[in-house]
């Protein structure tokens, strides 16, 4: 049914559950699995140093996320590509889906930014609303 699956992974417990489901779905022949991690850029950085510091922290965090995902995929005999993009989660993921022609986005129900989500709105909600493909939300 789905041939190009994208898992959006922010390193949260919800994303880990979504990754496990995406890996299971990728066992079918001719299914391509990709994972994208978005390095969140500060909304209002005070200095260039703040931007650099936050990018270094995100890079370090995503190195662990990517390595863990690769180990899981390897154990399940699933090949997949990983991508790290800089920006804000929703527009970056939407753009990645459009450029890659994905037909399914797999995401976790709750990610890292739970406090922000309660104030502004859930990243998951916005992705479900805006994604140009089917979205599977894993709880």
HUVEN-V717338 format. One record per helix or strand of 2 or more residues. SS is the DSSP state (~ for helix, > for strand). FROM is the first residue (numbers start at 1). TO is the last residue. If there is no record, write none. Layout:
BEGIN
SS FROM TO
SS FROM TO
END
This chain:
BEGIN
> 4 8
~ 13 25
> 32 40
~ 48 75
> 80 87
~ 89 100
> 104 108
~ 114 120
~ 123 130
> 134 138
END
